[in-house]
């Protein structure tokens, strides 16, 4: 799960870049689904990859406009 917090004053530029260039994901990193906070200042994205280094490559495309929190999600453990 990725939480993008858009930097103050950059919202118009975030949407402009997204509509012009898309998510700009490197091959091997896929977006399963995404949700925007009501005011649009945060985006929650469920992403998938087998190569964690691809997150850094992708974030370079957006780090001037957003800060990122990456949360690794796994399977729920079976009860003992």
N, C-alpha and C positions, 0 to 999 in steps of 0.2 A: 504494500500500500504506500502510495506517495501522497504527501500533503504538500501542496504548493501554496505558499503565502506570498501573494503579489506585493511587491514593494510599493510604498505610498506614492501615489501620483503616476503609476505606470499602467493602470488598468486599460486605458485606451490603446497603448502600445502593445500590451499582451494580446488583446483581441485582434488588433491589426496584423501582428506577426502570425498568429494562429490561422487567420483566414487566408493570408498570403502563402504561408509555408507549411501549414499543418502542424502536427506534433513534432516533426523532425526526429523521429525515433531511429536509432541505428538498427540495422538488420540484427535480429536475434532478441530484440526487446519489443514486446507487444503490449498494447493497452487493451485490457479486457473490457473495462467500462470506466466512466468518470462521472463525477457529480460536482456541481458548483454550489457553494454556499449561497444563500438567498441574495446577499448583496454583491456576490461575484468576486469577493476579494480573496477567497481561498478555493482551491480545487482539490478534490480527493480523487485519486486515480488508482484503480486496481490494475497492476502491471505484472507481467510474467517474463522471466528469463532464466536461463541456466548459467548465465555469465554476469555476475554482479558488477563487473567493471563497466558494463554497458550503461549503467545508470550515470556514472561520471561523464561519459561521452555525451549522453543526452542532456544532462544538466548544463553543460558548457553552452548549449544553444539558448538557454533561458536564464542563466544566473545573473545577468544584468537586470532582469525584471522580477525575479522571484527568489525566495529562499525555500529550501526543500527539507522535508523530513521523510526519511525512508524507514518503513516499518516492515520487517520480514514477518510474513504470515505463514503459518504451517498448519498441519492437520491437528485436530483436537486429539489429545492423547486418550487412549482407551483406558477405561477404569480398571483398576487392579482387582 
